[in-house]
Amino acid sequence: MPAPAATEAEDDELFAEDAWVETPVVVDYGTNVKLGQNVFINFNCTILDTCKVTIGARTLLASNVSLFSGTHPLDPAVRNGTKGPESGAEIHIGEDCWLGGNVTVLPGVTIGEGCTVGAGSVVTKDVAPYTVVAGNPARRIRDVPRGTKAEETSGARAALNHDSAANIQE
Ligand SMILES: CC(C)(COP(=O)(O)OP(=O)(O)OC[C@H]1O[C@@H](n2cnc3c(N)ncnc32)[C@H](O)[C@@H]1OP(=O)(O)O)[C@@H](O)C(=O)NCCC(=O)NCCS
């Protein structure tokens, strides 16, 4: 941790590029998770990091996202309750992705940079960069648009409306 800055604003600035993780968050080991700069993880995220789980810079996870890198043998005799082997495969989520609420990512999946994953999706296979996928199992619904002006997006409109509502109240 850096030494505290002189003012609260300067103190905030010290962490401006850090990942931001809302609680509650549940992580199995913690030592196998790597977050890039400006990653945002919203409430109720579960990360089973039996194997490495990486999330690239500026990627956003909405509420209730689950990243499951662990798995068990299918044969009950080998799985043997809690006495059998636990295995797994790494999960890698690229930079500049957005995962909607209640998304589940399964072991071994790599999501390329710039992807959007629709709310409630179960991602069972790798996702090519700059793809929008949705559903269970998640399938491509379109490519991610690029070069869009911020003011052309519905999100920007909502933010602008929110700002002007805040201004009116002041
Ligand atoms: C993925 C998402 C961004 C797609 O938005 P979009 O590009 O405007 O997509 P559309 O609404 O035009 O839908 C295209 C098709 O995909 C389907 N679809 C969209 N989102 C879906 C989802 N989450 N699960 C399953 N199918 C979905 C639509 O039903 C539609 O199917 P159709 O062609 O058969 O009618 C959006 O639907 C979504 O899931 N957003 C996440 C919101 C969220 O989690 N917010 C939390 C706060 S960050």
The ligand as a Gaussian input file, in Angstrom:
#p B3LYP/6-31G(d) Opt

LIG

0 1
 C      -26.152000      -8.952000     -24.582000
 C      -26.891000      -7.634000     -24.690000
 C      -25.930000      -6.464000     -24.439000
 C      -27.375000      -7.624000     -26.137000
 O      -27.993000      -6.441000     -26.412000
 P      -28.433000      -6.136000     -27.958000
 O      -27.231000      -6.189000     -28.851000
 O      -29.222000      -4.877000     -27.899000
 O      -29.287000      -7.419000     -28.326000
 P      -30.827000      -7.490000     -28.766000
 O      -31.684000      -7.005000     -27.624000
 O      -30.962000      -6.801000     -30.096000
 O      -31.039000      -9.034000     -28.921000
 C      -30.577000      -9.778000     -30.028000
 C      -31.045000     -11.225000     -29.840000
 O      -30.324000     -11.826000     -28.754000
 C      -31.226000     -12.248000     -27.726000
 N      -30.622000     -11.911000     -26.448000
 C      -30.193000     -10.700000     -26.041000
 N      -29.673000     -10.765000     -24.807000
 C      -29.815000     -12.049000     -24.418000
 C      -29.479000     -12.731000     -23.221000
 N      -28.903000     -12.098000     -22.215000
 N      -29.723000     -14.057000     -23.165000
 C      -30.293000     -14.699000     -24.211000
 N      -30.629000     -14.105000     -25.371000
 C      -30.404000     -12.793000     -25.458000
 C      -32.502000     -11.448000     -27.958000
 O      -33.629000     -12.109000     -27.446000
 C      -32.519000     -11.361000     -29.468000
 O      -32.961000     -12.594000     -29.980000
 P      -33.843000     -12.660000     -31.342000
 O      -32.932000     -12.163000     -32.440000
 O      -34.184000     -14.104000     -31.465000
 O      -35.014000     -11.760000     -31.133000
 C      -28.061000      -7.499000     -23.661000
 O      -29.197000      -8.227000     -24.106000
 C      -27.684000      -7.971000     -22.261000
 O      -27.791000      -9.144000     -21.908000
 N      -27.211000      -7.018000     -21.446000
 C      -26.737000      -7.278000     -20.102000
 C      -27.394000      -6.332000     -19.100000
 C      -26.866000      -6.528000     -17.730000
 O      -26.499000      -7.616000     -17.318000
 N      -26.767000      -5.455000     -16.996000
 C      -26.237000      -5.502000     -15.647000
 C      -25.585000      -4.207000     -15.292000
 S      -23.980000      -4.021000     -15.994000

